[in-house]
Amino acid sequence: MKTVIQLVKKASVKVEGEIISEIEKGYLILLGIEAEDTQEDINWLAAKISKLRIFSDQNDAMNLSLIDVNGDAIVVSQFTLHAKTKKGNRPSFIKAARPEIAIPLYEAFVASLEKELGNKVQTGTFGAMMEVALINDGPVTILINSKQRE
């Protein structure tokens, strides 16, 4: 699983002109799933994200987690995180999981993150054309790949 985590002051997701998810202070998480991803990837990634200390403390140091600040999260499925651009100019998405594999893993990730955070996680709509809006805080953007564990 690949993620792009953006620290936000505000974020929302629209589908067909209607806001379906909206948060204030928290994380906008773009999640790319590949066919080889497992429950182990889900558990590791949800724990890592929930404890990631990228919010500023009283000394303006990145020292607080999403749990510490009681922040919110939106998870948006994004198969394009698995784009391969080595050959030519048109990306290949061969590594991205097909919907029959990706949807259950996406739902399991959201459930695991909710368990780690102890509150509801907002989502996009899997496979829909979405308008994602955000006000990035910092800006702070973190990339995490569950296969590399970095």
CYANA upper distance limits for C-alpha pairs under 8 A (distance plus 0.5 A):
  1 MET  CA     31 LEU  CA      7.50
  1 MET  CA     32 GLY  CA      6.11
  1 MET  CA     33 ILE  CA      5.39
  1 MET  CA     34 GLU  CA      6.81
  1 MET  CA     37 ASP  CA      6.69
  1 MET  CA     41 ASP  CA      7.25
  1 MET  CA     42 ILE  CA      8.30
  1 MET  CA    145 ASN  CA      6.20
  1 MET  CA    146 SER  CA      5.80
  1 MET  CA    147 LYS  CA      7.46
  2 LYS  CA     31 LEU  CA      6.43
  2 LYS  CA     32 GLY  CA      5.46
  2 LYS  CA     33 ILE  CA      7.18
  2 LYS  CA     81 LEU  CA      7.19
  2 LYS  CA     82 HIS  CA      8.12
  2 LYS  CA    143 LEU  CA      7.90
  2 LYS  CA    144 ILE  CA      6.33
  2 LYS  CA    145 ASN  CA      4.91
  2 LYS  CA    146 SER  CA      6.96
  3 THR  CA     29 ILE  CA      7.00
  3 THR  CA     30 LEU  CA      5.90
  3 THR  CA     31 LEU  CA      5.19
  3 THR  CA     32 GLY  CA      6.65
  3 THR  CA     81 LEU  CA      8.17
  3 THR  CA    143 LEU  CA      6.18
  3 THR  CA    144 ILE  CA      5.73
  3 THR  CA    145 ASN  CA      6.86
  4 VAL  CA     29 ILE  CA      6.26
  4 VAL  CA     30 LEU  CA      5.58
  4 VAL  CA     31 LEU  CA      7.34
  4 VAL  CA    141 THR  CA      7.29
  4 VAL  CA    142 ILE  CA      6.28
  4 VAL  CA    143 LEU  CA      5.20
  4 VAL  CA    144 ILE  CA      7.14
  5 ILE  CA     27 TYR  CA      6.76
  5 ILE  CA     28 LEU  CA      6.36
  5 ILE  CA     29 ILE  CA      5.14
  5 ILE  CA     30 LEU  CA      7.01
  5 ILE  CA    141 THR  CA      6.07
  5 ILE  CA    142 ILE  CA      5.55
  5 ILE  CA    143 LEU  CA      6.81
  5 ILE  CA    144 ILE  CA      8.40
  6 GLN  CA     27 TYR  CA      5.99
  6 GLN  CA     28 LEU  CA      5.67
  6 GLN  CA     29 ILE  CA      6.93
  6 GLN  CA    136 ASN  CA      7.11
  6 GLN  CA    137 ASP  CA      8.40
  6 GLN  CA    139 PRO  CA      8.37
  6 GLN  CA    140 VAL  CA      6.42
  6 GLN  CA    141 THR  CA      5.01
  6 GLN  CA    142 ILE  CA      7.00
  7 LEU  CA     25 LYS  CA      8.30
  7 LEU  CA     26 GLY  CA      6.46
  7 LEU  CA     27 TYR  CA      5.38
  7 LEU  CA     28 LEU  CA      7.16
  7 LEU  CA     54 ILE  CA      8.26
  7 LEU  CA     55 PHE  CA      8.35
  7 LEU  CA    136 ASN  CA      6.39
  7 LEU  CA    137 ASP  CA      5.90
  7 LEU  CA    138 GLY  CA      8.00
  7 LEU  CA    139 PRO  CA      7.67
  7 LEU  CA    140 VAL  CA      5.94
  7 LEU  CA    141 THR  CA      6.95
  8 VAL  CA     24 GLU  CA      7.89
  8 VAL  CA     25 LYS  CA      6.24
  8 VAL  CA     26 GLY  CA      5.97
  8 VAL  CA     27 TYR  CA      6.22
  8 VAL  CA     28 LEU  CA      7.19
  8 VAL  CA    134 LEU  CA      7.01
  8 VAL  CA    135 ILE  CA      6.02
  8 VAL  CA    136 ASN  CA      4.91
  8 VAL  CA    137 ASP  CA      5.29
  9 LYS  CA     24 GLU  CA      6.06
  9 LYS  CA     25 LYS  CA      4.99
  9 LYS  CA     26 GLY  CA      7.18
  9 LYS  CA    134 LEU  CA      8.09
  9 LYS  CA    135 ILE  CA      6.03
  9 LYS  CA    136 ASN  CA      6.72
  9 LYS  CA    137 ASP  CA      6.11
 10 LYS  CA     22 GLU  CA      8.06
 10 LYS  CA     23 ILE  CA      6.16
 10 LYS  CA     24 GLU  CA      4.74
 10 LYS  CA     25 LYS  CA      6.29
 10 LYS  CA     26 GLY  CA      7.95
 10 LYS  CA    134 LEU  CA      6.10
 10 LYS  CA    135 ILE  CA      5.82
 10 LYS  CA    136 ASN  CA      8.03
 11 ALA  CA     22 GLU  CA      6.24
 11 ALA  CA     23 ILE  CA      5.94
 11 ALA  CA     24 GLU  CA      7.02
 11 ALA  CA     28 LEU  CA      7.27
 11 ALA  CA     74 ILE  CA      8.31
 11 ALA  CA    132 VAL  CA      7.85
 11 ALA  CA    133 ALA  CA      5.95
 11 ALA  CA    134 LEU  CA      4.61
 11 ALA  CA    135 ILE  CA      6.88
 12 SER  CA     19 ILE  CA      7.31
 12 SER  CA     20 ILE  CA      8.12
 12 SER  CA     21 SER  CA      5.91
 12 SER  CA     22 GLU  CA      4.67
 12 SER  CA     23 ILE  CA      6.89
 12 SER  CA     74 ILE  CA      8.44
 12 SER  CA    132 VAL  CA      6.34
 12 SER  CA    133 ALA  CA      5.77
 12 SER  CA    134 LEU  CA      6.98
 13 VAL  CA     19 ILE  CA      6.18
 13 VAL  CA     20 ILE  CA      6.34
 13 VAL  CA     21 SER  CA      5.70
 13 VAL  CA     22 GLU  CA      7.02
 13 VAL  CA    123 THR  CA      8.49
 13 VAL  CA    124 GLY  CA      6.66
 13 VAL  CA    130 MET  CA      6.93
 13 VAL  CA    131 GLU  CA      6.13
 13 VAL  CA    132 VAL  CA      5.12
 13 VAL  CA    133 ALA  CA      6.93
 14 LYS  CA     18 GLU  CA      5.57
 14 LYS  CA     19 ILE  CA      4.69
 14 LYS  CA     20 ILE  CA      6.13
 14 LYS  CA     21 SER  CA      7.74
 14 LYS  CA    124 GLY  CA      8.50
 14 LYS  CA    130 MET  CA      6.10
 14 LYS  CA    131 GLU  CA      5.49
 14 LYS  CA    132 VAL  CA      7.01
 15 VAL  CA     19 ILE  CA      7.02
 15 VAL  CA     20 ILE  CA      7.21
 15 VAL  CA    125 THR  CA      8.06
 15 VAL  CA    128 ALA  CA      7.58
 15 VAL  CA    129 MET  CA      7.06
 15 VAL  CA    130 MET  CA      5.56
 15 VAL  CA    131 GLU  CA      7.08
 16 GLU  CA    129 MET  CA      8.34
 16 GLU  CA    130 MET  CA      8.15
 20 ILE  CA    124 GLY  CA      7.66
 21 SER  CA     74 ILE  CA      7.77
 21 SER  CA    122 GLN  CA      6.24
 21 SER  CA    123 THR  CA      6.79
 21 SER  CA    124 GLY  CA      7.32
 22 GLU  CA     74 ILE  CA      8.12
 22 GLU  CA    122 GLN  CA      7.81
 23 ILE  CA     72 ASP  CA      6.64
 23 ILE  CA     73 ALA  CA      7.41
 23 ILE  CA     74 ILE  CA      7.76
 23 ILE  CA    122 GLN  CA      8.34
 24 GLU  CA     71 GLY  CA      8.24
 24 GLU  CA     72 ASP  CA      7.38
 25 LYS  CA     71 GLY  CA      6.05
 25 LYS  CA     72 ASP  CA      6.82
 26 GLY  CA     66 LEU  CA      7.11
 26 GLY  CA     71 GLY  CA      5.08
 26 GLY  CA     72 ASP  CA      5.08
 26 GLY  CA     73 ALA  CA      5.98
 27 TYR  CA     66 LEU  CA      8.28
 27 TYR  CA     71 GLY  CA      8.12
 27 TYR  CA     72 ASP  CA      6.95
 27 TYR  CA     73 ALA  CA      5.21
 27 TYR  CA     74 ILE  CA      6.96
 28 LEU  CA     73 ALA  CA      6.33
 28 LEU  CA     74 ILE  CA      5.51
 28 LEU  CA     75 VAL  CA      6.76
 28 LEU  CA     76 VAL  CA      8.19
 28 LEU  CA    134 LEU  CA      8.41
 29 ILE  CA     73 ALA  CA      7.62
 29 ILE  CA     74 ILE  CA      6.48
 29 ILE  CA     75 VAL  CA      5.22
 29 ILE  CA     76 VAL  CA      6.67
 30 LEU  CA     75 VAL  CA      6.44
 30 LEU  CA     76 VAL  CA      5.41
 30 LEU  CA     77 SER  CA      6.40
 30 LEU  CA     78 GLN  CA      6.39
 31 LEU  CA     75 VAL  CA      7.26
 31 LEU  CA     76 VAL  CA      6.49
 31 LEU  CA     77 SER  CA      5.34
 31 LEU  CA     78 GLN  CA      5.91
 31 LEU  CA     79 PHE  CA      8.01
 31 LEU  CA     81 LEU  CA      8.06
 31 LEU  CA    106 TYR  CA      8.45
 32 GLY  CA     77 SER  CA      6.59
 32 GLY  CA     78 GLN  CA      5.51
 32 GLY  CA     79 PHE  CA      5.40
 32 GLY  CA     80 THR  CA      7.53
 32 GLY  CA     81 LEU  CA      5.80
 32 GLY  CA     82 HIS  CA      6.94
 32 GLY  CA     96 ALA  CA      7.65
 33 ILE  CA     37 ASP  CA      7.21
 33 ILE  CA     77 SER  CA      8.37
 33 ILE  CA     78 GLN  CA      8.33
 33 ILE  CA     79 PHE  CA      7.00
 33 ILE  CA     82 HIS  CA      8.28
 33 ILE  CA     96 ALA  CA      6.40
 33 ILE  CA     97 ALA  CA      6.25
 33 ILE  CA    102 ALA  CA      6.52
 33 ILE  CA    105 LEU  CA      8.08
 33 ILE  CA    106 TYR  CA      8.00
 34 GLU  CA     82 HIS  CA      8.06
 34 GLU  CA     95 LYS  CA      6.14
 34 GLU  CA     96 ALA  CA      4.97
 34 GLU  CA     97 ALA  CA      4.75
 34 GLU  CA    102 ALA  CA      7.71
 35 ALA  CA     95 LYS  CA      7.61
 35 ALA  CA     96 ALA  CA      7.15
 35 ALA  CA     97 ALA  CA      4.93
 35 ALA  CA     98 ARG  CA      7.77
 35 ALA  CA    101 ILE  CA      7.03
 35 ALA  CA    102 ALA  CA      7.76
 37 ASP  CA     41 ASP  CA      6.56
 37 ASP  CA     42 ILE  CA      8.30
 37 ASP  CA    105 LEU  CA      8.36
 38 THR  CA     42 ILE  CA      7.03
 38 THR  CA    105 LEU  CA      8.14
 39 GLN  CA     43 ASN  CA      6.58
 39 GLN  CA    105 LEU  CA      8.21
 39 GLN  CA    108 ALA  CA      8.37
 40 GLU  CA     44 TRP  CA      6.58
 41 ASP  CA     45 LEU  CA      6.45
 41 ASP  CA    146 SER  CA      6.17
 41 ASP  CA    147 LYS  CA      8.04
 42 ILE  CA     46 ALA  CA      6.50
 42 ILE  CA    105 LEU  CA      8.19
 42 ILE  CA    108 ALA  CA      7.77
 42 ILE  CA    109 PHE  CA      5.84
 42 ILE  CA    112 SER  CA      7.62
 43 ASN  CA     47 ALA  CA      6.66
 43 ASN  CA    109 PHE  CA      8.03
 43 ASN  CA    112 SER  CA      7.00
 44 TRP  CA     48 LYS  CA      6.57
 44 TRP  CA    146 SER  CA      7.72
 45 LEU  CA     49 ILE  CA      6.52
 45 LEU  CA    146 SER  CA      6.70
 46 ALA  CA     50 SER  CA      6.58
 46 ALA  CA    109 PHE  CA      7.32
 46 ALA  CA    112 SER  CA      6.57
 46 ALA  CA    113 LEU  CA      5.32
 46 ALA  CA    116 GLU  CA      7.29
 47 ALA  CA     51 LYS  CA      6.77
 47 ALA  CA    113 LEU  CA      7.72
 47 ALA  CA    116 GLU  CA      6.76
 48 LYS  CA     52 LEU  CA      6.36
 50 SER  CA     65 SER  CA      7.18
 50 SER  CA     66 LEU  CA      6.37
 50 SER  CA     67 ILE  CA      6.90
 50 SER  CA    113 LEU  CA      7.53
 50 SER  CA    116 GLU  CA      6.80
 50 SER  CA    117 LEU  CA      6.61
 51 LYS  CA     65 SER  CA      5.76
 51 LYS  CA     66 LEU  CA      7.26
 51 LYS  CA     67 ILE  CA      7.42
 52 LEU  CA     64 LEU  CA      8.18
 52 LEU  CA     65 SER  CA      5.77
 52 LEU  CA     66 LEU  CA      7.70
 53 ARG  CA     62 MET  CA      6.57
 53 ARG  CA     63 ASN  CA      5.47
 53 ARG  CA     64 LEU  CA      5.05
 53 ARG  CA     65 SER  CA      4.70
 53 ARG  CA     66 LEU  CA      7.92
 54 ILE  CA     62 MET  CA      5.20
 54 ILE  CA     63 ASN  CA      6.55
 54 ILE  CA     64 LEU  CA      6.46
 54 ILE  CA     65 SER  CA      6.67
 54 ILE  CA    140 VAL  CA      8.34
 55 PHE  CA     61 ALA  CA      8.31
 55 PHE  CA     62 MET  CA      5.65
 55 PHE  CA     63 ASN  CA      6.58
 55 PHE  CA     64 LEU  CA      5.29
 55 PHE  CA     65 SER  CA      6.55
 55 PHE  CA     66 LEU  CA      7.88
 55 PHE  CA     69 VAL  CA      8.24
 56 SER  CA     60 ASP  CA      5.40
 56 SER  CA     61 ALA  CA      5.47
 56 SER  CA     62 MET  CA      4.86
 56 SER  CA     63 ASN  CA      6.30
 56 SER  CA     64 LEU  CA      6.61
 57 ASP  CA     61 ALA  CA      6.02
 57 ASP  CA     62 MET  CA      6.86
 57 ASP  CA     63 ASN  CA      6.23
 57 ASP  CA     64 LEU  CA      6.61
 64 LEU  CA     68 ASP  CA      6.20
 64 LEU  CA     69 VAL  CA      7.34
 65 SER  CA     69 VAL  CA      6.96
 66 LEU  CA     70 ASN  CA      6.41
 66 LEU  CA     71 GLY  CA      5.61
 66 LEU  CA     72 ASP  CA      7.84
 66 LEU  CA    117 LEU  CA      8.21
 67 ILE  CA     71 GLY  CA      7.06
 67 ILE  CA    117 LEU  CA      6.46
 72 ASP  CA    120 LYS  CA      8.47
 72 ASP  CA    121 VAL  CA      7.30
 72 ASP  CA    122 GLN  CA      8.42
 73 ALA  CA    121 VAL  CA      5.87
 73 ALA  CA    122 GLN  CA      6.54
 74 ILE  CA    121 VAL  CA      6.41
 74 ILE  CA    122 GLN  CA      4.93
 74 ILE  CA    123 THR  CA      5.59
 74 ILE  CA    124 GLY  CA      7.84
 75 VAL  CA    110 VAL  CA      7.66
 75 VAL  CA    121 VAL  CA      7.76
 75 VAL  CA    122 GLN  CA      6.86
 75 VAL  CA    123 THR  CA      5.30
 75 VAL  CA    124 GLY  CA      6.96
 76 VAL  CA    123 THR  CA      6.28
 76 VAL  CA    124 GLY  CA      5.38
 76 VAL  CA    125 THR  CA      7.95
 76 VAL  CA    126 PHE  CA      8.09
 77 SER  CA    106 TYR  CA      7.65
 77 SER  CA    124 GLY  CA      7.55
 77 SER  CA    125 THR  CA      8.33
 77 SER  CA    126 PHE  CA      6.58
 77 SER  CA    127 GLY  CA      8.23
 79 PHE  CA     83 ALA  CA      8.23
 79 PHE  CA     93 PHE  CA      7.90
 79 PHE  CA     96 ALA  CA      6.07
 79 PHE  CA     97 ALA  CA      8.11
 80 THR  CA     93 PHE  CA      7.24
 80 THR  CA     96 ALA  CA      8.09
 82 HIS  CA     93 PHE  CA      6.46
 82 HIS  CA     94 ILE  CA      8.41
 82 HIS  CA     95 LYS  CA      6.46
 82 HIS  CA     96 ALA  CA      6.09
 83 ALA  CA     91 PRO  CA      6.01
 83 ALA  CA     92 SER  CA      5.97
 83 ALA  CA     93 PHE  CA      5.42
 83 ALA  CA     94 ILE  CA      8.34
 83 ALA  CA     95 LYS  CA      8.12
 83 ALA  CA     96 ALA  CA      8.36
 84 LYS  CA     91 PRO  CA      5.87
 84 LYS  CA     92 SER  CA      5.49
 84 LYS  CA     93 PHE  CA      6.86
 84 LYS  CA     94 ILE  CA      8.44
 85 THR  CA     89 ASN  CA      7.21
 85 THR  CA     90 ARG  CA      7.45
 85 THR  CA     91 PRO  CA      5.42
 85 THR  CA     92 SER  CA      7.14
 97 ALA  CA    101 ILE  CA      6.50
 97 ALA  CA    102 ALA  CA      5.84
 98 ARG  CA    102 ALA  CA      6.36
 99 PRO  CA    103 ILE  CA      5.96
100 GLU  CA    104 PRO  CA      7.80
101 ILE  CA    105 LEU  CA      7.16
102 ALA  CA    106 TYR  CA      6.39
103 ILE  CA    107 GLU  CA      6.65
103 ILE  CA    126 PHE  CA      7.68
104 PRO  CA    108 ALA  CA      6.54
105 LEU  CA    109 PHE  CA      6.55
106 TYR  CA    110 VAL  CA      6.83
107 GLU  CA    111 ALA  CA      6.73
108 ALA  CA    112 SER  CA      6.55
109 PHE  CA    113 LEU  CA      6.58
110 VAL  CA    114 GLU  CA      6.62
110 VAL  CA    121 VAL  CA      7.20
111 ALA  CA    115 LYS  CA      6.75
112 SER  CA    116 GLU  CA      6.77
113 LEU  CA    117 LEU  CA      6.55
113 LEU  CA    121 VAL  CA      7.87
114 GLU  CA    118 GLY  CA      6.13
114 GLU  CA    119 ASN  CA      5.89
114 GLU  CA    120 LYS  CA      6.03
114 GLU  CA    121 VAL  CA      6.28
115 LYS  CA    119 ASN  CA      7.61
124 GLY  CA    130 MET  CA      7.88
125 THR  CA    130 MET  CA      8.07
136 ASN  CA    140 VAL  CA      7.45
144 ILE  CA    149 ARG  CA      7.91
144 ILE  CA    150 GLU  CA      7.15
145 ASN  CA    149 ARG  CA      6.69
145 ASN  CA    150 GLU  CA      7.47
146 SER  CA    150 GLU  CA      8.29
